[in-house]
Amino acid sequence: MCLFSYDDDPDPDEQTRAGLLYVPVRQAPDGPALRVFRTPLGERTAVGFTHRDLLTTTLGAGQPAILLAEPALRALTAPLGVVRLVVDPVLSAPAVGLRPTRAAEEPARAL
């Protein structure tokens, strides 16, 4: 137990409510469906952004989203077995290119 209180250093184990979040969705025939992502270790996670600009920067301008409160997002993902929620993720893999960097029949060249 720490004897000192640091107001600017919150305990990472203490969860605070995120409030309203921009949640990425995909368009389905019955309406929008929540997108579920995976952590680098493969765990399924819900994702929410506190500002639309952060969502656009991370997932692109064409990504549709809906506004949901954190408890509503958790309630929607819990039946799917998704218990982790990542707010404002900033690290993502680069987009997959449609063309290979070199053709398979082309031999590799030494530089």
C-alpha positions in Angstrom: 0.0 0.0 0.0 1.3 3.4 -0.9 1.4 6.0 1.9 1.3 9.0 -0.5 -1.6 10.2 -2.6 -0.8 11.3 -6.2 -3.8 13.0 -7.8 -2.1 13.0 -11.3 -1.2 9.3 -11.1 -4.4 7.1 -11.1 -4.2 3.5 -10.2 -4.4 1.4 -13.4 -6.6 -1.1 -11.6 -9.3 1.5 -10.8 -11.7 1.6 -13.7 -13.4 4.9 -14.4 -16.4 5.4 -16.7 -15.6 6.5 -20.2 -18.9 8.2 -20.9 -20.2 8.4 -24.5 -18.0 6.6 -27.0 -17.8 6.5 -30.8 -18.1 2.7 -31.5 -17.1 1.3 -34.8 -19.8 -0.6 -36.6 -20.3 -2.4 -39.9 -23.4 -2.1 -42.0 -25.5 -5.2 -41.9 -28.9 -6.0 -43.5 -30.7 -5.5 -40.2 -28.9 -2.3 -39.3 -25.5 -1.5 -37.8 -23.5 -4.3 -36.1 -20.7 -3.7 -33.6 -17.2 -4.4 -34.8 -15.2 -6.6 -32.4 -11.4 -6.4 -32.6 -8.6 -8.6 -31.2 -5.7 -7.6 -29.0 -2.1 -8.5 -30.1 -2.5 -11.7 -28.0 -5.7 -12.6 -29.8 -8.2 -11.7 -27.0 -11.5 -10.3 -28.4 -12.2 -6.7 -27.4 -14.7 -4.0 -27.9 -13.3 -0.6 -28.9 -14.6 2.9 -28.3 -13.2 6.4 -29.0 -13.9 9.5 -26.9 -13.7 11.7 -30.0 -14.7 11.1 -33.7 -11.3 12.5 -34.8 -9.5 9.7 -32.9 -11.7 7.1 -34.6 -11.0 8.6 -38.0 -7.3 8.7 -37.4 -7.1 5.1 -36.3 -9.7 3.4 -38.6 -10.0 5.8 -41.5 -12.6 8.4 -42.7 -15.0 5.8 -44.1 -15.5 3.9 -40.9 -19.1 4.2 -39.7 -19.7 4.6 -36.0 -22.5 5.0 -33.5 -22.5 6.8 -30.1 -22.9 4.5 -27.1 -22.5 4.9 -23.4 -19.8 2.6 -21.9 -22.3 0.5 -19.9 -24.4 -0.1 -23.0 -21.4 -1.2 -25.0 -20.4 -3.6 -22.3 -24.0 -4.9 -22.1 -24.0 -5.6 -25.9 -20.7 -7.4 -26.0 -21.0 -9.4 -22.8 -23.3 -12.1 -24.3 -20.6 -12.6 -27.0 -18.0 -13.3 -24.3 -16.2 -10.0 -24.9 -15.3 -8.5 -21.5 -12.4 -6.2 -22.5 -13.0 -2.7 -23.6 -10.2 -0.6 -25.1 -10.8 3.1 -25.1 -8.9 5.3 -27.6 -6.5 2.7 -29.0 -3.7 4.3 -31.0 -1.6 1.4 -32.1 -2.7 -0.6 -35.1 -1.1 -2.6 -37.9 -0.7 -0.9 -41.3 -3.3 -1.5 -43.9 -2.9 -4.6 -46.0 -1.9 -3.8 -49.5 -3.7 -5.4 -52.4 -0.5 -6.0 -54.4 2.4 -8.1 -53.2 5.7 -6.2 -52.8 7.3 -8.5 -55.4 5.9 -11.1 -57.7 6.5 -14.8 -56.7 8.1 -15.7 -60.0 10.5 -12.7 -59.7 13.8 -13.7 -58.0 15.0 -11.7 -55.0 17.8 -9.3 -55.8 20.8 -8.7 -53.5 21.4 -5.1 -52.8 
